[in-house]
Amino acid sequence: MSKGFKINELVVYPAQGVGMVERIENQEIGGATAEFYIVRILSNNVTLMVPVSNATNVGLRAVCSKKKATAIIDSLKDRSDFTGYSGQNWNRRYREYSEKLKSGELCDVAYVLKELLLIGKDKELSFGEHRLLEQAMGLLSLELAHAMEVEQDVIRTDIEALFADVIRPKENQ
């Protein structure tokens, strides 16, 4: 399923976000030689070594297409799947959302962002939920920006505009 990635190609690593393949190198580990992608995550400059043979299993993938990015933005506009704040334990929601962010699937990241923005309309988010919201916004906006070839701030502003009716002013948070 996974195609080989090339040097200078943008890729997405689950829960870390968009990175660039800086090099592909062989390393000897435990007496065996293995090939690794050396990926620098753009948002925080962290460097990851991803075994080429295990890249698909860990969820390393190409940045989404422009068409998929547009579909993700459209999915954010659709609120028909939002069931509302059900009073569900914040800890249970936090675990569920954390797993979705770790999945690396863009639609899961968008789901978490939308849910937390809409829940935040009715109640104040916990500190952990607010961190997840920021993580989801960062992951989603950076990948969509690269897919659509615009600045991340443009995507972030567009997303915030979609939820202008539910985002609380900062002084009230």
DRENBAPA-292296 format. One record per residue: residue in three letters; chain; x, y, z of N, C-alpha, C in turn. Coordinates in nm, 3 decimals. Atoms other than C-alpha are relative to their C-alpha. Example, Ala and Ser with C-alpha at 12.3 -4.5 7.8 and 13.67 -1.06 7.14 Angstrom:
ZARO, ALA, A, 0.089, -0.119, 0.000, 1.230, -0.450, 0.780, 0.090, 0.120, 0.000
ZARO, SER, A, -0.082, -0.119, -0.006, 1.367, -0.106, 0.714, -0.077, 0.109, 0.073
END
This chain:
ZARO, MET, A, 0.082, -0.120, 0.000, 0.000, 0.000, 0.000, 0.087, 0.126, 0.000
ZARO, SER, A, -0.085, -0.118, -0.009, 0.277, 0.246, 0.090, 0.095, 0.007, -0.117
ZARO, LYS, A, -0.103, -0.020, 0.100, 0.481, 0.390, -0.185, 0.124, 0.048, 0.074
ZARO, GLY, A, -0.120, -0.052, -0.063, 0.839, 0.475, -0.109, -0.002, 0.152, -0.004
ZARO, PHE, A, -0.008, -0.146, -0.004, 0.886, 0.833, 0.000, 0.137, 0.044, -0.046
ZARO, LYS, A, -0.124, -0.053, 0.054, 1.154, 1.051, -0.153, 0.052, 0.112, 0.092
ZARO, ILE, A, -0.060, -0.110, -0.074, 1.393, 1.302, 0.001, -0.071, 0.129, -0.042
ZARO, ASN, A, 0.070, -0.129, 0.013, 1.226, 1.645, 0.045, -0.151, -0.014, -0.023
ZARO, GLU, A, 0.145, 0.020, 0.012, 0.877, 1.490, 0.020, -0.066, 0.030, 0.134
ZARO, LEU, A, 0.079, -0.024, -0.121, 0.615, 1.609, 0.268, -0.080, -0.125, 0.033
ZARO, VAL, A, 0.072, 0.116, -0.048, 0.465, 1.331, 0.477, -0.072, 0.038, 0.129
ZARO, VAL, A, 0.071, -0.023, -0.126, 0.232, 1.306, 0.776, 0.027, -0.118, 0.091
ZARO, TYR, A, -0.021, 0.103, -0.102, 0.322, 1.117, 1.093, -0.111, 0.019, 0.104
ZARO, PRO, A, 0.113, -0.013, -0.093, 0.024, 1.041, 1.322, 0.037, 0.072, 0.130
ZARO, ALA, A, -0.010, -0.078, -0.123, -0.017, 1.280, 1.617, 0.115, 0.100, 0.000
ZARO, GLN, A, -0.111, -0.095, 0.009, 0.298, 1.468, 1.509, -0.027, 0.104, -0.108
ZARO, GLY, A, 0.035, -0.093, 0.107, 0.176, 1.621, 1.185, 0.091, -0.010, -0.121
ZARO, VAL, A, -0.073, -0.004, 0.126, 0.343, 1.725, 0.864, 0.150, 0.010, 0.026
ZARO, GLY, A, -0.146, -0.002, -0.008, 0.712, 1.655, 0.823, 0.059, -0.013, -0.139
ZARO, MET, A, -0.070, 0.014, 0.127, 0.970, 1.647, 0.550, 0.103, -0.112, 0.013
ZARO, VAL, A, -0.102, 0.104, 0.004, 1.177, 1.344, 0.458, 0.132, 0.069, -0.034
ZARO, GLU, A, -0.127, -0.070, 0.022, 1.525, 1.491, 0.500, 0.104, -0.091, -0.065
ZARO, ARG, A, -0.092, 0.095, 0.061, 1.717, 1.179, 0.411, -0.049, -0.142, 0.025
ZARO, ILE, A, 0.027, 0.142, -0.019, 1.699, 0.804, 0.383, 0.136, -0.063, 0.024
ZARO, GLU, A, -0.132, 0.054, -0.033, 1.980, 0.619, 0.553, -0.009, -0.138, 0.061
ZARO, ASN, A, -0.012, 0.133, -0.062, 2.093, 0.278, 0.665, 0.065, 0.016, 0.136
ZARO, GLN, A, -0.055, -0.001, -0.135, 2.158, 0.224, 1.034, 0.010, -0.145, 0.046
ZARO, GLU, A, -0.015, 0.133, -0.057, 2.287, -0.080, 1.214, -0.054, 0.003, 0.142
ZARO, ILE, A, 0.062, 0.008, -0.133, 2.075, -0.170, 1.514, -0.005, -0.147, 0.040
ZARO, GLY, A, 0.000, 0.139, -0.049, 2.133, -0.487, 1.713, 0.063, -0.096, -0.100
ZARO, GLY, A, -0.068, 0.088, 0.094, 2.364, -0.626, 1.447, -0.069, -0.012, -0.136
ZARO, ALA, A, 0.071, 0.007, 0.128, 2.107, -0.585, 1.169, -0.004, 0.140, -0.061
ZARO, THR, A, 0.007, -0.128, 0.070, 2.109, -0.309, 0.909, -0.143, 0.021, -0.050
ZARO, ALA, A, 0.135, -0.034, 0.045, 1.781, -0.134, 0.840, 0.003, 0.138, -0.064
ZARO, GLU, A, 0.012, -0.128, 0.069, 1.679, 0.154, 0.616, -0.105, 0.085, 0.072
ZARO, PHE, A, 0.088, -0.090, -0.074, 1.516, 0.457, 0.781, -0.026, 0.128, -0.079
ZARO, TYR, A, 0.031, -0.135, 0.043, 1.334, 0.769, 0.672, 0.037, 0.090, 0.118
ZARO, ILE, A, -0.027, -0.101, -0.102, 1.470, 1.065, 0.866, -0.095, 0.115, -0.032
ZARO, VAL, A, 0.109, -0.096, 0.024, 1.167, 1.294, 0.899, 0.008, 0.112, 0.104
ZARO, ARG, A, 0.004, -0.115, -0.090, 1.176, 1.644, 1.045, -0.141, 0.055, 0.002
ZARO, ILE, A, 0.135, -0.052, -0.017, 0.838, 1.753, 1.182, 0.005, 0.152, -0.009
ZARO, LEU, A, -0.008, -0.143, 0.028, 0.770, 2.106, 1.058, -0.044, 0.089, 0.116
ZARO, SER, A, 0.055, -0.086, -0.104, 0.573, 2.237, 1.355, 0.091, 0.017, 0.120
ZARO, ASN, A, -0.081, -0.008, -0.122, 0.835, 2.164, 1.621, 0.148, -0.039, -0.021
ZARO, ASN, A, -0.137, 0.036, 0.035, 1.158, 2.060, 1.441, 0.050, -0.131, 0.061
ZARO, VAL, A, -0.037, 0.132, -0.051, 1.155, 1.715, 1.604, 0.039, -0.088, -0.118
ZARO, THR, A, -0.043, 0.090, 0.105, 1.342, 1.457, 1.398, -0.036, -0.143, 0.041
ZARO, LEU, A, 0.042, 0.138, -0.024, 1.199, 1.106, 1.373, 0.075, -0.094, -0.095
ZARO, MET, A, -0.054, 0.106, 0.084, 1.361, 0.788, 1.243, -0.110, -0.103, -0.017
ZARO, VAL, A, 0.109, 0.093, 0.028, 1.098, 0.574, 1.076, 0.055, -0.112, -0.088
ZARO, PRO, A, -0.047, 0.110, 0.085, 1.196, 0.227, 0.952, -0.082, -0.005, -0.130
ZARO, VAL, A, 0.067, 0.005, 0.129, 1.116, 0.214, 0.580, -0.094, -0.120, -0.005
ZARO, SER, A, 0.080, 0.123, 0.005, 0.987, -0.142, 0.624, -0.125, 0.007, 0.088
ZARO, ASN, A, 0.112, -0.009, -0.094, 0.746, -0.030, 0.898, -0.079, 0.131, -0.017
ZARO, ALA, A, 0.061, -0.133, 0.017, 0.638, 0.310, 0.761, -0.152, -0.008, -0.007
ZARO, THR, A, 0.146, 0.013, 0.014, 0.288, 0.194, 0.665, -0.063, -0.037, 0.134
ZARO, ASN, A, 0.056, 0.045, -0.129, 0.232, 0.020, 1.001, -0.007, 0.111, 0.103
ZARO, VAL, A, 0.005, -0.110, -0.097, 0.315, 0.334, 1.198, -0.087, 0.115, -0.049
ZARO, GLY, A, 0.094, -0.100, 0.051, 0.085, 0.540, 0.975, 0.062, 0.112, -0.080
ZARO, LEU, A, -0.061, -0.103, 0.083, 0.337, 0.745, 0.778, -0.069, 0.001, -0.136
ZARO, ARG, A, 0.073, -0.011, 0.126, 0.152, 0.877, 0.475, 0.031, 0.133, -0.067
ZARO, ALA, A, -0.016, -0.125, 0.074, 0.161, 1.144, 0.208, -0.102, 0.102, 0.049
ZARO, VAL, A, 0.095, -0.107, -0.029, -0.006, 1.481, 0.266, -0.121, -0.023, -0.091
ZARO, CYS, A, 0.123, 0.022, 0.077, -0.368, 1.466, 0.150, -0.002, 0.085, -0.127
ZARO, SER, A, 0.017, -0.074, 0.125, -0.473, 1.587, -0.193, -0.083, 0.127, 0.025
ZARO, LYS, A, 0.080, -0.123, -0.007, -0.630, 1.927, -0.256, -0.149, -0.035, 0.005
ZARO, LYS, A, 0.141, 0.043, 0.003, -0.959, 1.748, -0.332, -0.044, -0.050, 0.138
ZARO, LYS, A, 0.035, 0.050, -0.133, -0.953, 1.566, 0.005, -0.002, 0.115, 0.101
ZARO, ALA, A, -0.002, -0.115, -0.090, -0.862, 1.890, 0.183, -0.131, 0.078, -0.009
ZARO, THR, A, 0.127, -0.069, 0.020, -1.169, 2.057, 0.031, -0.115, -0.078, 0.063
ZARO, ALA, A, 0.104, 0.085, -0.060, -1.385, 1.762, 0.139, 0.003, 0.009, 0.153
ZARO, ILE, A, -0.013, -0.012, -0.146, -1.250, 1.791, 0.496, -0.060, 0.132, 0.046
ZARO, ILE, A, 0.058, -0.130, -0.037, -1.339, 2.160, 0.508, -0.152, -0.004, -0.011
ZARO, ASP, A, 0.145, 0.016, 0.014, -1.686, 2.076, 0.378, -0.059, -0.080, 0.117
ZARO, SER, A, 0.048, 0.082, -0.113, -1.720, 1.813, 0.654, -0.008, 0.082, 0.129
ZARO, LEU, A, 0.005, -0.087, -0.117, -1.646, 2.082, 0.913, -0.126, 0.086, 0.000
ZARO, LYS, A, 0.121, -0.083, 0.013, -1.939, 2.286, 0.782, -0.126, -0.078, 0.038
ZARO, ASP, A, 0.117, 0.085, -0.023, -2.179, 1.992, 0.824, -0.009, -0.035, 0.148
ZARO, ARG, A, 0.016, 0.025, -0.144, -2.306, 1.980, 1.180, -0.108, -0.104, 0.028
ZARO, SER, A, 0.109, 0.096, -0.018, -2.573, 1.715, 1.122, 0.044, -0.123, 0.080
ZARO, ASP, A, -0.048, 0.118, -0.074, -2.351, 1.446, 1.278, 0.033, 0.033, 0.145
ZARO, PHE, A, -0.030, -0.038, -0.138, -2.303, 1.642, 1.602, -0.121, -0.029, 0.086
ZARO, THR, A, 0.111, 0.041, -0.086, -2.516, 1.485, 1.872, -0.016, 0.090, 0.121
ZARO, GLY, A, 0.008, -0.089, -0.114, -2.447, 1.756, 2.126, 0.075, -0.054, 0.118
ZARO, TYR, A, -0.068, 0.040, -0.122, -2.278, 1.749, 2.459, -0.093, -0.091, 0.079
ZARO, SER, A, 0.089, 0.100, -0.060, -2.420, 1.434, 2.610, 0.021, -0.013, 0.150
ZARO, GLY, A, -0.031, 0.015, -0.141, -2.281, 1.490, 2.957, 0.101, -0.112, 0.023
ZARO, GLN, A, -0.099, 0.108, -0.009, -2.031, 1.215, 2.880, 0.120, 0.050, 0.080
ZARO, ASN, A, -0.114, -0.028, -0.083, -1.743, 1.207, 3.124, 0.113, 0.059, -0.085
ZARO, TRP, A, -0.106, -0.066, 0.078, -1.465, 1.445, 3.005, 0.119, -0.092, -0.019
ZARO, ASN, A, -0.114, 0.091, 0.008, -1.206, 1.178, 3.078, -0.020, -0.103, -0.111
ZARO, ARG, A, 0.031, 0.096, 0.106, -1.378, 0.930, 2.848, 0.012, 0.066, -0.137
ZARO, ARG, A, -0.014, -0.075, 0.126, -1.405, 1.195, 2.574, 0.147, 0.025, -0.031
ZARO, TYR, A, -0.142, -0.028, 0.019, -1.039, 1.284, 2.625, 0.072, -0.122, -0.057
ZARO, ARG, A, -0.063, 0.125, 0.050, -0.931, 0.920, 2.574, -0.043, -0.028, -0.143
ZARO, GLU, A, 0.052, 0.024, 0.135, -1.154, 0.882, 2.267, 0.065, 0.095, -0.101
ZARO, TYR, A, -0.057, -0.099, 0.090, -1.026, 1.204, 2.111, 0.150, -0.020, -0.017
ZARO, SER, A, -0.145, 0.027, 0.009, -0.663, 1.121, 2.192, 0.027, -0.113, -0.098
ZARO, GLU, A, -0.017, 0.114, 0.093, -0.699, 0.789, 2.009, -0.024, 0.043, -0.144
ZARO, LYS, A, 0.028, -0.047, 0.136, -0.851, 0.962, 1.708, 0.116, 0.084, -0.054
ZARO, LEU, A, -0.114, -0.080, 0.045, -0.562, 1.209, 1.694, 0.121, -0.088, -0.032
ZARO, LYS, A, -0.111, 0.093, 0.024, -0.313, 0.922, 1.715, -0.020, -0.085, -0.124
ZARO, SER, A, 0.028, 0.085, 0.116, -0.484, 0.742, 1.427, 0.069, 0.052, -0.125
ZARO, GLY, A, -0.062, -0.058, 0.119, -0.332, 0.982, 1.178, -0.096, 0.024, -0.115
ZARO, GLU, A, 0.101, -0.020, 0.105, -0.654, 0.985, 0.975, -0.051, 0.143, 0.007
ZARO, LEU, A, 0.039, -0.140, 0.004, -0.736, 1.338, 0.868, -0.147, 0.021, 0.039
ZARO, CYS, A, 0.142, -0.014, -0.035, -1.112, 1.282, 0.900, -0.020, -0.015, 0.151
ZARO, ASP, A, 0.009, 0.013, -0.146, -1.059, 1.172, 1.264, 0.045, 0.128, 0.070
ZARO, VAL, A, -0.049, -0.125, -0.058, -0.859, 1.486, 1.340, -0.106, 0.109, -0.017
ZARO, ALA, A, 0.106, -0.099, 0.025, -1.132, 1.700, 1.180, -0.119, -0.025, 0.093
ZARO, TYR, A, 0.110, 0.035, -0.089, -1.396, 1.514, 1.385, 0.027, 0.053, 0.141
ZARO, VAL, A, -0.036, -0.046, -0.135, -1.212, 1.590, 1.712, -0.010, 0.152, 0.008
ZARO, LEU, A, 0.004, -0.145, 0.001, -1.172, 1.955, 1.620, -0.144, 0.051, 0.003
ZARO, LYS, A, 0.139, -0.045, 0.008, -1.539, 1.996, 1.526, -0.074, -0.028, 0.131
ZARO, GLU, A, 0.068, 0.036, -0.125, -1.666, 1.812, 1.835, 0.038, 0.095, 0.114
ZARO, LEU, A, -0.045, -0.084, -0.111, -1.452, 2.015, 2.076, -0.044, 0.144, -0.017
ZARO, LEU, A, 0.049, -0.137, 0.022, -1.543, 2.346, 1.914, -0.149, 0.010, 0.033
ZARO, LEU, A, 0.145, -0.004, -0.025, -1.913, 2.260, 1.932, -0.034, -0.026, 0.147
ZARO, ILE, A, 0.021, 0.023, -0.144, -1.895, 2.123, 2.288, 0.033, 0.127, 0.077
ZARO, GLY, A, -0.042, -0.123, -0.067, -1.712, 2.440, 2.388, -0.104, 0.112, -0.005
ZARO, LYS, A, 0.109, -0.098, 0.008, -2.021, 2.637, 2.285, -0.089, -0.010, 0.125
ZARO, ASP, A, 0.094, 0.024, -0.110, -2.225, 2.480, 2.565, 0.064, -0.005, 0.138
ZARO, LYS, A, -0.066, 0.011, -0.130, -1.967, 2.432, 2.837, 0.148, 0.031, -0.017
ZARO, GLU, A, -0.143, -0.028, 0.006, -1.615, 2.530, 2.923, 0.076, -0.131, -0.010
ZARO, LEU, A, -0.080, 0.120, 0.017, -1.362, 2.275, 2.803, 0.100, -0.013, 0.114
ZARO, SER, A, -0.104, 0.024, -0.100, -1.128, 2.114, 3.054, 0.135, 0.039, -0.059
ZARO, PHE, A, -0.135, -0.033, 0.047, -0.758, 2.198, 3.032, 0.047, -0.103, -0.103
ZARO, GLY, A, -0.041, 0.107, 0.092, -0.693, 1.860, 2.865, -0.073, 0.007, -0.133
ZARO, GLU, A, 0.078, -0.013, 0.124, -0.974, 1.909, 2.614, 0.049, 0.120, -0.082
ZARO, HIS, A, -0.049, -0.119, 0.071, -0.844, 2.256, 2.531, 0.133, -0.031, -0.069
ZARO, ARG, A, -0.127, 0.040, 0.062, -0.497, 2.108, 2.465, -0.026, -0.087, -0.123
ZARO, LEU, A, 0.036, 0.084, 0.116, -0.656, 1.845, 2.237, -0.054, 0.086, -0.114
ZARO, LEU, A, 0.055, -0.092, 0.101, -0.845, 2.122, 2.056, 0.115, 0.071, -0.073
ZARO, GLU, A, -0.114, -0.067, 0.062, -0.519, 2.310, 1.995, 0.082, -0.097, -0.084
ZARO, GLN, A, -0.074, 0.100, 0.076, -0.345, 1.991, 1.884, -0.072, -0.033, -0.131
ZARO, ALA, A, 0.079, 0.032, 0.119, -0.626, 1.905, 1.643, 0.005, 0.116, -0.100
ZARO, MET, A, -0.005, -0.118, 0.088, -0.630, 2.262, 1.504, 0.136, 0.008, -0.069
ZARO, GLY, A, -0.134, -0.007, 0.057, -0.254, 2.253, 1.452, 0.023, -0.107, -0.105
ZARO, LEU, A, -0.019, 0.111, 0.093, -0.250, 1.911, 1.286, -0.081, 0.022, -0.128
ZARO, LEU, A, 0.090, -0.016, 0.115, -0.546, 1.986, 1.060, 0.040, 0.120, -0.085
ZARO, SER, A, -0.027, -0.122, 0.077, -0.457, 2.341, 0.962, 0.132, -0.010, -0.075
ZARO, LEU, A, -0.128, 0.010, 0.070, -0.096, 2.257, 0.874, -0.009, -0.092, -0.121
ZARO, GLU, A, 0.012, 0.090, 0.115, -0.183, 1.961, 0.655, -0.087, 0.061, -0.110
ZARO, LEU, A, 0.086, -0.063, 0.100, -0.467, 2.145, 0.482, 0.073, 0.114, -0.072
ZARO, ALA, A, -0.076, -0.110, 0.061, -0.238, 2.443, 0.424, 0.096, -0.053, -0.106
ZARO, HIS, A, -0.091, 0.057, 0.099, 0.019, 2.224, 0.250, -0.076, -0.059, -0.118
ZARO, ALA, A, 0.078, 0.060, 0.109, -0.247, 2.042, 0.050, -0.056, 0.107, -0.093
ZARO, MET, A, 0.064, -0.106, 0.080, -0.407, 2.367, -0.065, 0.098, 0.111, -0.041
ZARO, GLU, A, -0.107, -0.094, 0.036, -0.078, 2.556, -0.101, -0.031, 0.143, 0.044
ZARO, VAL, A, 0.022, -0.131, -0.062, -0.170, 2.842, 0.132, 0.070, -0.002, 0.136
ZARO, GLU, A, -0.060, -0.009, -0.133, -0.033, 2.965, 0.464, -0.093, -0.065, 0.104
ZARO, GLN, A, 0.077, 0.065, -0.107, -0.142, 2.780, 0.779, -0.097, 0.099, 0.064
ZARO, ASP, A, 0.089, -0.100, -0.063, -0.286, 3.104, 0.923, -0.127, 0.023, -0.081
ZARO, VAL, A, 0.118, -0.016, 0.086, -0.523, 3.129, 0.624, -0.101, -0.111, 0.031
ZARO, ILE, A, 0.089, 0.113, -0.029, -0.664, 2.782, 0.694, -0.058, 0.015, 0.141
ZARO, ARG, A, 0.046, -0.017, -0.139, -0.684, 2.849, 1.069, -0.110, 0.106, 0.006
ZARO, THR, A, 0.101, -0.108, 0.003, -0.874, 3.173, 1.003, -0.129, -0.049, -0.066
ZARO, ASP, A, 0.119, 0.055, 0.068, -1.108, 2.994, 0.761, -0.078, -0.093, 0.093
ZARO, ILE, A, 0.067, 0.093, -0.092, -1.182, 2.723, 1.018, -0.068, 0.078, 0.112
ZARO, GLU, A, 0.060, -0.081, -0.107, -1.240, 2.979, 1.293, -0.124, 0.073, -0.051
ZARO, ALA, A, 0.117, -0.068, 0.058, -1.479, 3.165, 1.059, -0.119, -0.096, -0.011
ZARO, LEU, A, 0.108, 0.099, 0.008, -1.677, 2.842, 1.008, -0.069, -0.019, 0.135
ZARO, PHE, A, 0.051, 0.023, -0.136, -1.722, 2.822, 1.386, -0.016, 0.130, 0.078
ZARO, ALA, A, 0.009, -0.131, -0.067, -1.753, 3.195, 1.460, -0.121, 0.008, 0.093
ZARO, ASP, A, 0.121, -0.004, -0.082, -2.100, 3.133, 1.601, 0.014, -0.080, 0.130
ZARO, VAL, A, -0.014, 0.082, -0.121, -1.966, 2.891, 1.863, 0.128, 0.027, 0.077
ZARO, ILE, A, -0.126, -0.025, -0.071, -1.614, 3.009, 1.951, -0.021, 0.113, 0.100
ZARO, ARG, A, 0.012, -0.101, -0.105, -1.611, 3.193, 2.281, 0.111, 0.103, -0.015
ZARO, PRO, A, -0.106, -0.101, 0.000, -1.424, 3.522, 2.294, 0.107, -0.039, 0.103
ZARO, LYS, A, -0.111, 0.043, -0.085, -1.080, 3.469, 2.453, -0.013, 0.049, 0.144
ZARO, GLU, A, 0.008, -0.053, -0.137, -1.151, 3.693, 2.754, -0.101, -0.077, 0.085
ZARO, ASN, A, 0.098, 0.077, -0.075, -1.441, 3.463, 2.853, 0.046, -0.142, 0.029
ZARO, GLN, A, -0.044, 0.139, -0.020, -1.236, 3.144, 2.850, 0.078, -0.013, 0.127
END
